[in-house]
Amino acid sequence: MKIYISCDMEGVAGISGWHQLAPGPEFELGRRLLLAEVNAAIDGAWDAGATEFLVNDSHGSMENLPPEQLHGRAEYLSGRHKPMYMMEGLDESFNAVFFIGYHGAVDGPPSVLSHTYNPAVVSGATINGVRAGEGGINSLVAAHFRVPVALVTGDQHAATQTASFCPGVTSVVVKQSVTRFAARSLHPETSRQLIRESAARCLSGLGSVPSPEFPPGTHLRLTLRHADLAEIAAAVRGVTRDGDTTVVVEGESLRALFGSFTAVLQITRAMAHEQ
């Protein structure tokens, strides 16, 4: 059994501030907490019979995990430039997808450290009219390859928003967001135990978990922070303007749709930094 793990950081138990997520005095704490939750998920999957793992580091610079401390059964995909971003490396050979350390959408209820990919660019997203955070957007790639999203860990909003697109997903809520900058977390040891147990349990019942499904004509609507971003985003293949600050992303396949979305992120990044 082969497991794909996309790991973010904001949804990890004990994390509540940006200073824990980027180089600085408390970054090592954030890295340590993330590593332990990823390893707990791998341990649980191993308990259920999984033998191959790919961990795609999907937060910030995407070089957050100390490779020598990652579970010895796992391959590690790291580095800043990935065409498929948080879902780089996924293909049809995998049996299940895990989302570890995920957070809520920027335009949803208060979720600790919420954003939707690039907070300097994106102020909201929907798929076919349904609010989508990163879990929902990333499920487009899982749907393309027909791989079930079996596990999501993070706060309560990451859990419910991912479940909107991923039927049968097992959710592990390791913290309750109070505001965007406060959360009530389980003790890290408790969160790791829950993640390990849930990873094993969800794989034991994997046959009943379908891959995400999206109808023909599926589209991703993005609300961007200002009109200049929408104008430049519309230069990307598959992207059309749909108002002063909104664009619609489509594609001949779900993977192509997602690729156009990541291109929007890349083409708008430089402009966002100029603001």
Beta strands, then each sheet from edge to edge (+ up, - down):
strand 1: 2-7
strand 2: 52-57
strand 3: 74-77
strand 4: 96-102
strand 5: 122-127
strand 6: 130-131
strand 7: 149-155
strand 8: 170-179
strand 9: 182-185
strand 10: 220-224
strand 11: 239-241
strand 12: 246-249
sheet 1: 3+ 2+ 1+ 4+ 7+ 8+ 9-
sheet 2: 6+ 5- 10+ 12- 11+
end
